[in-house]
Amino acid sequence: MKHAKTEGADAVEVWLDCITNFHPLLHLKIILQNKPLPLLIAHRPTWGGSLHKGDEIMRLEALQLAVELGADFIEVELKEASCLPTLVEHRRNHNSHGKIIVSCYVDDITPTQEELLQLVALMQATGSDIIKLVTHAADITEVMRIFSLFPHCQVPLIAYSVGERGLISHLLSPKFGGFFVYGSLAGNPIPGMPSLESLKEAYKLERVNEDTKVFGLISKPVSHSKGPILHNPSFRHVNYNGIYVPMFVDDLKEFFSTYPSPDFSGFSVGIPYKEEVLRFCDELHPLAQSIGAVNTIIRRPGDGKLVGYNTDCEAAIAAIEDALIEHGCNDGGASLGSPLAGRLFVLVGAGGAGKALAFGAKSRGARLVIFDIDFDRAKSLACAVSGEAQPYKELVNFQPEKGAILANATPVGMHPNTDRIPVAEGTLEDYWLVFDAVYTPRRTRLLKEADGAGATTVGGVEMFLRQAIGQFNLFTGLEGTIFFFSFHGTFFLSLNSIFSYSFAL
């Protein structure tokens, strides 16, 4: 409990059935007489997943004792709501002010909207002070059923979905009227539940209200995203009422049909959806249309249409050009306006990020050779940028000319499979510069091996920051210019000198 207070919690929940050799009178006195924070006491029954096989009567007596000793909240499951009158009377007799929560945990698929409303009505009928509903989200679209419950509830409601696809049910709960938001302590992560640290530092949910505009990353997977630690502080520094959240999406069609609300104002688009998402956009920016990939979507105010953009292209190419210039690799291209002009640009990956790199490199006069596990896709992209496609299996034997650029636009090397690289190590010494679009980890194995071979390296963080600033401009309507540099692994960002701050990636 002290640990939770140190991390910034406002209240703490304790499951009595998790205490080894639990002795109600002894342990409840220790817990409640020394509590550093408001305390929610739960003692789950055996059928509710209890780790303790004690007598049911003794368990209910423990909850009564918790009322006597000053617990701030006492949780009782819906199936045992018949004990509520006893607890309420006990509370009155001991002049306690503790609130009683009736909860329902749905273990299987999320019920229909009608069934959820029936559950809410049933819990409200118990006369409890607060009700709590927990479901398991098999798909992010099910979370909208949770959000739609709040307007129908006559008492404070705690409602969320567990699992990675249910993460936004925690993060957006304050916007829709949730009573509590749960967070896990450092060192004890719970899948699908935000950490207390992220709630206090990245999201600052105390600032979220019904008018907050929602932005998010549409991706699969999504846990690697650093977007929340960049966009959320950026919103706050310019007093923009927005929140940026990760969105684990399995089906784009279902997602966009479920989240049409103007409250969901824009999206970043990640792996593997940068190409597929085009057909869900009502309009495309000319650059995004020519590339055939979208990494940013804005819901246009007024008509609500989805407009697709690509900020990856310029971000990646500018990061590579700046590194070439900084390391004196500008021979031959300066007179043509870019250090990439005339250079061989070896691209691995012809997906959304690969397309952005290919069109950017072509616009700078580079010569392209493209590899992709889908050879037809590689050939299609090569045709679009007047380049050459080669079978992916030939990549391990490909010998580039001296001074070539290598760009990895695949997930190879991304967490958790960090031990892989897309090319043969022996060929890295022939590249003047190696770029890796992966930014988790910040220094991939490809970049480390390229460093060892003497190549200049550019990591995905540099691209990430530049494309994010383009997204920030589109999200907020503010114009910004990005200036950043690294210092012991920390990046500093400035938007036209409006603000500056540091964050670790």
Buried (B, 14 or more C-beta within 10 A) or exposed (E): BEBBBEBEBBBBBBBBBEBEEBEBEEBBEEBBEEBEBBBBBBBBBEEBEBEBEBEEEEBBBBBBBBBBBBBBBBBBBBEBBEBBEEBBEBBEEEEBEBBBBBBBBBEEEBBEBEEBBEBBEBBBEBEBBBBBBBBBBBBBBBBBBBBEBBEEBEBBBBBBBBBBBBBBBBBBBBBBBBBBBBBBBEEEEEEBBBBBBBBBBBBBBEBBEEEBBBBBBBBBBBBBBBBBBBBBBBBBBBEBEBBBBBBBBEEBEBBBEBBEEEBBBBBBBBBEBBBBBBEBBEEBBEBBBBBBBBBBBBBBEEEEEBBBBBBBBBBBBBBBBBBBBEEEBBEEBEEEEBBBBBBBBBBBBBBBBBBBBBBBBBBBBBBBBBBBBEBEBBBBBBEBBEBBBBEBEEBEEBEBEEBBBBBBBBBBBBBEEBEEBBBEEEBBEBBBBBBBBBBBBBBBBBBBBBBEBEBBBBBBBBBBBBBBBBBBBBBBEBEBEBBBEEEEEEBEBBBEEEBEEEBEB
